[in-house]
């Protein structure tokens, strides 16, 4: 019985850890948004491409355009680097991460910043593990 509950707890924690969010941006109350990124590091081999999901999550009262900018370190490319999420959009952004053939091995950080038309911007980051081919 204890094993069953431990298994359920571990599975629940694993599912809850699928993404992480930035601090709220925008204004106050429901006029805010967050940027969600993968909670676990993305894995990519040198010379290969990996796709991850970044999302703009809106509060009930938030109806502004959000400009999303991604910044990668040397050896990694992100596409798109800049994009906008319109008020009626779902908010999902498929980000393609490409590691150069000579990209440095190890863990790297991708910075993601969301900026609304008016109010506070917010930023977060996620990790990318680069391994040899």
N, C-alpha and C positions, 0 to 999 in steps of 0.2 A: 504494500500500500504506500509506504514512504517512497519507494522507487518511482511509483506512478506520479505522485505529486512533485517529486524532484524533476522528473522528466517534463511535466507540464510547465513547471516554473522555468526551466532552461529554455524550452521552446518559446515560451512567451517573451522571455528576455531577448532571445535571438530575433524574433519578429519585430519587437519594439525598437531594436537597434538598427533597423534598415536605413534610416535617414536621420539627419540632425538638422536643426533649424537655427537660423541667425536670431539675434535679438530683433525686436519689432522695429520697423521703420515706418515712416509716414508721420501721422499726427498722434492724437490721443484717442482713447476709447476704441471703437470699432473701425476707425479710419486709419488702420494700420495694415502692414503686410510683413511677411517673413520670407526668407529665401531658404529652401531646404536643399541639402546636398547629401551624398552618400555618407553614412556613418562609418562604414568600413572602407579601407583603402582599396582603390581600383588597382588591378594588376595588369601590367602591359609589358610585353617583351620588346627589346630593342628592335626598331624597324617595323613594329606592328601598331595596330589601331585598336582602341577600346572605346566603347560608348557608355556614358553614364547619364543619369537623369538628374537635372537640376530643376527646381520648381519654385514659382512665386505663389505663395499662399496668401490670399487676401482675407482681411477682416470683413465683416458684413457691410460696413459702410465705406470700404475703400474702393474707389472707382477711378483711380489715376493710372496713367501709363507708367510703367516701370522700365527703366533702362538697366539691363544686366550686363556687367562687364566681367570677363574672366581673364586672369593673368597667370601665365605659366612660367616656370623657370627655364633657363637655357636647356636645350635638348628635348623639350616637350612642346608640342603645339596643341592649342585648343581651337576648335571650330564649332560654333561661332565664338569670336572673341568679344563681340558686342552684339546685342540684340535688344529688341523692345518687346514687352508683353503688354498688349492692349487690354482695356477693361473687360471685354467680352471673351478674351482668350482663356483657354483651360489653364495656362500657366506652366505647362511642361516644356522643358527645353532639353533636347537630346544633344549632349555635348560629346563630340568626337575628340579623343585624346590620342595623339600620335607621338610615339617615341622615336626620335632619330636613331639611325643605325648605330651611332656612337654616343647615344644619350648616357649620362652617368648612371651607373647602377645604384640602387637603393631607393629610399623613400623621399618623395618630393611633395611640395605643397602647392595646390592650385587655390588662388584667392578669388572669391566671388563677391561682387559688390552689386547691390540693388539700389537704384536711385529713383525716387518718384519725382513727378513734376513739381510738387510742393511738399515740404516737410523733410524729415530726417532720412538720410540714407542708412543702409545697414550692410554689414558684410559678414562673411563666414568663410570657411576654407575646408578643403578635403584633401586627403592624401592619395598619392599615386605611387605604387611600388614598381620600379623598373627592374626587370631581370634580363639576363643574357638570353640570346636566341637559342 
